[in-house]
Amino acid sequence: MITAKGQRPSKVRLFILALLFIAVAINYTDRANLSVAGAAIQKQFDLSSTELGVLFSAFTWSYAAAQVPVGVLLDKIGARILYGIAISVWGLFTFIMAFSAHEMFASAGAAFAFLIFCRICIGISEGPAYPCNTKIASLWFPNKERARAISTYSSAQYIGLAVFTPLLAIMVSTWGWPCVFYFSGGIAIIYGAIWYVLYRDPKDSKKANFQELEYIKNNGGYNPEIDSAEKITQKVSWREIFYVIRQRRVWGIFVAQFAASSTLYFFLTWFIIYLQKGLNLSIDKAGFMACVPYMMAMGGVLLGGTVSDMLLKHGKTITFARKWPMTIGMIMSSILCAANYFENTPLVAIGILSVAFFANAGSNLGWVAMSDIMPKKMMGTVGGILNLFGNFSGIITPIVFGALLQNSNNFHMAMNYIAAVAFFGAIIFHFVVDKLEPVEIPEQL
């Protein structure tokens, strides 16, 4: 490490941000690839809408269950090892999903069960993703840069979807749905190894100079004196965890994460099928038209983080700067149910969905708010609990959506359900969260 006092701070944290950006793009491509292939899989295996909803949901069963264990594991072994292994493992199970199309399975039921198994394994192995992302952001980025950093790498989920969805749709149309999983899974397997080679925590970095580490330390990021001591001497007790999660502000963030994630999971699961069957678009057209809401969502998540940081710089409190973008964004996202009235004019319906997804992405500050209030030694553990609550929606939304679709034979009730959850979450969050200030753990518990 160079410690010459005359040097300018290095910008290694921007390289770290680039690594996170790519990891998130791959992560969400592997979550959403089933949506692109969903209609073809449903047809080949003669699945009902409810059964397809169960397949969409299977990822989140294990993903949600893994959040607390992987959070604890993250606090113990760190992001370099855990994240690197996780990326390659979820890539492997994505890759072998394609095997379900082969004649090795005696029946459609056996192939369907194999798909469920693979999605469960992908859910477990993707479990460390967002706890790792959040902990890395809390280490590498000062308070005044953190919202923008998190919104930047979060935007990758939409950029990845916008870039890869048309490509995956063409693959389905040209070569069949198994190619989707060979392609996206192979990329993840390779990137897991790249991550392990390139990523380092601030304390282990040989490229970040003294000035950058001091800048990070003095502005609320990694502090080698405090953080290292916490890792060695201050273990996280379950009594402390229970105290933290009982706090009103923490519960408010949990509710917001569930509500916002419900809209997100619609776009990750049923959205492409809605374009195909609700708006009567071909798979090729659906893939290309999906780019518009995804790119709008990318703009929304970048704007949400930028506006939040600007409010802080202009003297607003953290509570104001985080709460209002989240509340307004969730309320605006509830307009997606208006698409019900424009199914015969797909361009208008897609425009409405684009605005809704833009607003939903702009409200994606739950992780930022959590990093503002959480002791760093508990970021992995409580961040895992936050992700657990957020991804309950990933269990519930695809199944409820599929059941409503099957029972009503149209998308209207299902779309109304997504809108109602978003609106309800915004109201609860606005009135439950009193203030976003660091949670102080009493010495005597």
C-alpha positions in Angstrom: 0.0 0.0 0.0 1.3 3.5 -0.9 1.1 6.0 1.9 2.8 9.0 0.4 0.9 12.0 1.8 1.1 14.0 -1.4 -0.9 11.6 -3.5 -4.5 11.9 -4.5 -6.9 9.3 -3.3 -7.1 6.3 -5.6 -10.4 5.2 -7.1 -10.3 1.5 -6.4 -13.9 1.6 -5.0 -15.1 2.4 -8.6 -13.5 -0.8 -9.8 -15.2 -2.6 -6.9 -18.5 -1.0 -8.1 -17.9 -2.4 -11.6 -17.4 -5.9 -10.2 -20.7 -5.6 -8.3 -22.4 -4.2 -11.3 -21.5 -7.3 -13.4 -22.3 -9.7 -10.6 -25.8 -8.2 -10.2 -26.5 -8.3 -14.0 -25.6 -12.0 -14.1 -27.6 -12.6 -10.9 -30.8 -11.2 -12.3 -30.4 -12.7 -15.7 -30.3 -16.1 -14.0 -33.3 -15.3 -12.0 -35.4 -14.1 -14.9 -34.3 -16.5 -17.7 -37.1 -18.8 -16.7 -39.6 -16.1 -17.4 -38.4 -15.9 -21.0 -38.6 -19.7 -21.4 -41.7 -20.1 -19.3 -44.4 -20.2 -22.0 -42.3 -22.8 -24.0 -41.8 -24.9 -20.9 -45.5 -24.7 -20.0 -46.4 -25.9 -23.4 -43.9 -28.8 -23.5 -44.8 -30.1 -20.1 -48.5 -29.2 -20.2 -48.4 -27.1 -17.0 -51.3 -25.1 -15.6 -50.9 -21.5 -14.7 -50.7 -22.4 -11.0 -48.1 -25.1 -11.7 -46.0 -22.6 -13.7 -46.4 -20.1 -10.8 -45.1 -22.8 -8.4 -42.1 -23.3 -10.7 -41.5 -19.5 -10.7 -41.8 -19.5 -6.9 -39.5 -22.4 -6.2 -36.4 -20.3 -6.5 -37.5 -18.1 -3.7 -38.5 -20.9 -1.3 -34.8 -21.7 -0.8 -33.5 -18.2 -1.5 -35.6 -16.8 1.4 -34.7 -19.6 3.7 -31.0 -19.1 3.0 -30.9 -15.4 3.9 -30.2 -15.7 7.6 -27.7 -18.6 7.4 -25.7 -17.0 4.6 -25.8 -13.6 6.4 -24.1 -15.3 9.4 -21.7 -17.1 7.1 -20.8 -13.8 5.4 -19.9 -12.2 8.7 -17.6 -15.1 9.4 -15.8 -15.8 6.1 -16.2 -12.6 4.1 -17.5 -11.7 0.6 -14.6 -12.7 -1.5 -14.8 -16.5 -0.8 -18.6 -16.7 -0.3 -19.6 -14.7 -3.3 -17.1 -16.3 -5.7 -18.3 -19.8 -4.8 -22.0 -18.8 -4.9 -21.8 -17.3 -8.4 -20.3 -20.4 -9.9 -22.6 -22.8 -8.1 -25.8 -21.0 -9.2 -24.4 -20.9 -12.7 -23.9 -24.7 -12.6 -27.5 -25.4 -11.6 -28.8 -22.9 -14.2 -26.8 -24.7 -16.8 -28.1 -28.1 -16.0 -31.8 -26.9 -16.0 -31.5 -27.4 -19.8 -31.1 -31.2 -19.2 -34.8 -31.4 -18.3 -35.6 -31.3 -22.0 -33.7 -34.5 -22.7 -35.1 -37.9 -23.0 -33.3 -39.1 -19.9 -36.6 -38.2 -18.0 -39.3 -40.8 -18.2 -42.2 -38.4 -18.0 -43.1 -34.7 -18.0 -43.7 -34.9 -14.3 -40.1 -36.1 -13.7 -38.7 -33.3 -15.8 -40.9 -30.8 -14.0 -39.6 -32.1 -10.6 -36.0 -31.7 -11.9 -36.7 -28.1 -12.8 -38.1 -27.5 -9.4 -35.0 -29.1 -7.8 -32.6 -26.9 -9.9 -34.5 -23.7 -9.1 -34.3 -24.6 -5.4 -30.6 -25.1 -5.6 -30.2 -21.8 -7.5 -32.1 -20.1 -4.8 -29.8 -21.4 -2.1 -26.7 -20.5 -4.0 -27.9 -17.0 -4.9 -28.7 -16.4 -1.2 -25.4 -14.6 -0.5 -25.8 -12.1 -3.3 -27.5 -9.1 -1.8 -26.0 -9.5 1.7 -22.6 -9.6 0.1 -23.4 -6.6 -2.1 -24.6 -4.5 0.9 -21.7 -5.4 3.1 -19.2 -4.6 0.4 -21.0 -1.2 -0.2 -20.9 -0.4 3.5 -17.1 -1.2 3.6 -16.0 0.5 0.4 -18.3 3.6 0.1 -18.6 6.6 2.4 -22.1 7.6 3.6 -22.5 10.4 1.0 -21.6 8.0 -1.9 -23.4 4.9 -0.7 -26.9 5.5 -2.0 -25.5 6.2 -5.5 -23.2 3.2 -5.4 -26.0 0.9 -4.3 -28.4 2.3 -6.9 -25.7 2.0 -9.6 -25.1 -1.7 -9.1 -28.8 -2.2 -8.5 -29.4 -0.7 -11.9 -27.5 -3.6 -13.4 -30.4 -6.0 -12.7 -32.4 -4.0 -15.2 -29.6 -3.4 -17.7 -28.9 -7.1 -17.7 -32.5 -7.9 -18.3 -32.8 -5.3 -21.0 -29.7 -6.5 -22.8 -30.2 -10.3 -22.4 -34.0 -10.7 -22.6 -34.2 -10.0 -26.3 -31.2 -12.3 -26.9 -32.7 -15.0 -24.8 -36.1 -14.6 -26.6 -34.4 -15.1 -29.9 -32.6 -18.2 -28.6 -36.0 -19.6 -27.5 -37.5 -18.9 -30.9 -34.5 -20.1 -32.9 -32.9 -23.0 -31.0 -35.4 -23.8 -28.3 -35.6 -22.9 -24.6 -32.7 -25.1 -23.3 -30.2 -22.7 -24.9 -31.3 -20.0 -22.5 -29.9 -22.0 -19.5 -26.8 -23.2 -21.3 -25.9 -19.6 -22.1 -26.7 -17.8 -18.9 -25.4 -20.6 -16.6 -22.1 -20.7 -18.5 -21.5 -17.0 -18.0 -22.1 -17.3 -14.2 -19.7 -20.2 -13.8 -16.9 -18.3 -15.4 -17.6 -15.0 -13.6 -17.5 -16.8 -10.2 -13.8 -17.5 -10.8 -13.1 -14.0 -12.0 -14.7 -12.5 -8.8 -12.5 -14.6 -6.6 -9.3 -13.5 -8.4 -10.1 -9.8 -8.5 -12.1 -8.8 -5.4 -10.5 -7.8 -2.1 -11.9 -6.1 1.1 -10.4 -2.7 1.8 -8.1 -4.1 4.5 -6.6 -6.6 2.0 -6.5 -4.3 -1.0 -3.0 -3.7 -2.5 -4.4 -1.2 -5.0 -6.2 1.3 -2.8 -3.8 3.9 -1.5 -3.6 5.4 2.0 -5.6 8.5 1.0 -8.6 6.5 -0.4 -8.7 4.3 2.7 -8.6 7.4 4.9 -11.3 9.1 2.9 -13.5 6.0 3.2 -12.8 5.6 7.0 -13.4 9.3 7.8 -16.7 9.4 6.1 -18.5 6.3 7.5 -17.1 3.4 5.5 -14.5 0.8 6.4 -12.6 1.7 9.6 -9.6 -0.6 10.1 -9.4 0.1 13.8 -13.1 -0.4 14.6 -14.2 -2.9 12.0 -11.3 -5.3 12.5 -11.8 -5.2 16.3 -15.5 -5.9 15.8 -14.8 -8.9 13.7 -12.3 -10.3 16.3 -13.8 -9.3 19.6 -17.4 -8.4 19.1 -19.4 -11.4 18.1 -23.0 -10.9 17.1 -25.4 -12.5 19.7 -28.9 -13.5 19.1 -30.0 -11.3 21.9 -28.6 -8.3 20.0 -30.3 -9.4 16.8 -33.7 -9.8 18.4 -33.3 -6.3 20.0 -32.5 -4.8 16.6 -35.3 -6.4 14.6 -37.8 -5.3 17.2 -37.1 -1.7 16.4 -39.9 0.2 14.7 -37.7 1.6 11.9 -36.4 -1.8 11.1 -39.9 -3.3 10.7 -40.9 -0.4 8.5 -38.0 -1.2 6.1 -39.0 -4.9 6.2 -42.5 -4.1 5.1 -41.3 -1.7 2.3 -39.0 -4.4 1.0 -41.8 -6.9 0.8 -44.1 -4.5 -1.0 -41.5 -3.2 -3.5 -40.3 -6.8 -4.2 -43.8 -7.9 -5.0 -43.8 -5.6 -8.1 -40.2 -6.6 -8.9 -41.1 -10.3 -8.8 -44.0 -9.8 -11.2 -41.5 -8.4 -13.7 -39.0 -11.2 -13.0 -41.6 -14.0 -13.5 -45.0 -13.4 -15.2 -44.1 -10.3 -17.1 -42.9 -11.9 -20.4 -45.9 -14.3 -20.3 -48.2 -11.3 -19.7 -46.8 -9.7 -22.9 -47.3 -13.0 -24.8 -50.7 -14.0 -23.6 -52.2 -10.8 -22.1 -51.1 -8.5 -25.0 -50.9 -11.2 -27.7 -47.3 -10.5 -28.7 -45.0 -13.2 -30.1 -42.0 -14.3 -28.1 -39.6 -12.3 -30.3 -41.7 -9.1 -30.0 -42.2 -9.7 -26.2 -38.5 -10.0 -25.7 -37.8 -6.7 -27.5 -40.8 -4.8 -26.0 -39.7 -5.9 -22.5 -36.6 -3.7 -23.0 -38.6 -0.5 -22.5 -39.8 -1.2 -18.9 -36.4 -2.6 -18.0 -34.6 0.4 -19.3 -37.1 2.7 -17.5 -36.4 0.8 -14.3 -32.7 1.3 -14.7 -33.3 5.1 -14.9 -35.6 4.9 -11.9 -33.1 3.1 -9.7 -30.4 5.6 -10.7 -32.6 8.6 -10.1 -33.8 7.3 -6.7 -30.3 7.0 -5.4 -29.2 10.3 -6.9 -32.2 12.2 -5.5 -31.7 10.7 -2.1 -28.0 11.7 -2.0 -28.8 15.2 -3.3 -31.4 15.7 -0.5 -28.7 14.8 2.0 -26.2 17.2 0.5 -28.8 20.0 0.7 -29.3 19.5 4.4 -32.3 17.2 4.6 -32.2 14.4 7.2 -31.5 10.8 6.3 -35.1 10.0 7.3 -36.5 12.5 4.8 -34.0 11.7 2.0 -34.7 7.9 2.2 -38.4 7.9 3.2 -39.9 10.2 0.5 -38.4 8.6 -2.6 -39.4 5.1 -1.3 -43.0 6.1 -0.4 -43.7 8.1 -3.6 -42.1 5.4 -5.7 -44.2 2.6 -4.3 -47.4 4.6 -4.6 -46.7 5.5 -8.3 -45.8 1.8 -9.1 -49.4 0.8 -8.2 -50.6 2.4 -11.5 -49.6 -0.8 -13.3 -53.1 -2.1 -12.8 -54.3 0.5 -15.3 -52.7 -1.7 -18.1 -55.9 -3.8 -17.7 -57.8 -1.2 -19.7 -55.4 -1.2 -22.6 -54.8 -4.8 -23.5 -56.0 -4.1 -27.1 -53.4 -1.3 -27.4 -50.1 -2.9 -26.3 -48.0 0.2 -26.7 -50.1 2.1 -24.2 -50.1 -0.9 -21.8 -46.3 -1.2 -22.0 -46.0 2.5 -21.5 -48.0 2.2 -18.2 -45.9 -0.7 -17.1 -42.8 1.2 -17.9 -43.8 4.1 -15.7 -44.8 1.6 -12.9 -41.4 -0.2 -13.1 -39.6 3.1 -13.2 -41.3 4.2 -10.0 -40.8 0.8 -8.4 -37.1 0.9 -9.1 -36.8 4.5 -7.8 -38.2 3.2 -4.5 -35.4 0.6 -4.3 -33.7 2.2 -1.3 -34.4 -0.4 1.4 -30.9 -1.7 1.4 -29.6 1.9 1.6 -31.8 2.7 4.6 -30.7 -0.5 6.3 -27.1 0.3 5.8 -27.7 3.8 7.3 -29.1 2.4 10.6 -27.4 -1.0 11.1 -24.2 -1.6 13.1 -21.6 -2.9 10.5 -20.9 -6.1 12.6 -24.6 -7.1 12.0 -24.9 -6.0 8.4 -24.6 -9.5 7.1 -27.0 -11.1 9.6 -29.7 -8.4 9.6 -29.3 -7.8 5.9 -30.1 -11.5 5.5 -33.3 -11.0 7.5 -34.2 -8.0 5.3 -33.7 -10.1 2.2 -35.8 -12.8 3.8 -38.7 -10.5 4.2 -38.3 -9.0 0.8 -38.3 -12.4 -0.8 -41.4 -13.7 0.9 -43.0 -11.8 -1.9 -41.1 -14.0 -4.3 -42.7 -17.0 -2.8 -46.2 -15.6 -2.6 -46.5 -13.4 -5.7 -45.8 -15.9 -8.5 -48.2 -18.5 -7.0 -51.0 -16.0 -6.2 -50.6 -14.4 -9.6 -50.9 -17.8 -11.3 -53.9 -18.9 -9.2 -55.7 -15.7 -9.9 -54.9 -16.0 -13.6 -56.1 -19.6 -13.7 -59.4 -18.9 -11.8 -60.3 -15.8 -13.8 -59.0 -16.6 -17.2 -57.5 -13.1 -17.6 -54.8 -11.0 -16.0 -57.0 -8.3 -14.4 -57.3 -9.7 -10.8 -53.7 -10.7 -10.8 -52.5 -7.2 -11.8 -54.8 -5.6 -9.3 -53.2 -7.7 -6.6 -49.7 -6.5 -7.4 -50.9 -2.8 -7.4 -52.7 -3.2 -4.1 -49.6 -4.7 -2.3 -47.5 -1.8 -3.6 -49.9 0.9 -2.4 -50.5 -0.8 1.0 -46.7 -1.1 1.5 -46.2 2.6 0.9 -48.8 3.6 3.4 -47.5 1.3 6.1 -43.8 2.3 5.5 -44.6 6.0 5.6 -46.4 5.8 9.0 -44.4 3.0 10.6 -40.9 4.4 10.1 -40.4 7.2 12.6 -36.7 8.0 12.0 -33.7 6.5 10.2 -31.0 6.8 12.7 -28.3 4.3 13.7 -29.6 1.6 16.1 -27.8 1.9 19.4 -27.4 -1.5 21.1 -27.5 -1.1 24.9 -24.5 -2.4 26.7 -26.7 -4.3 29.1 -29.2 -6.6 27.3 
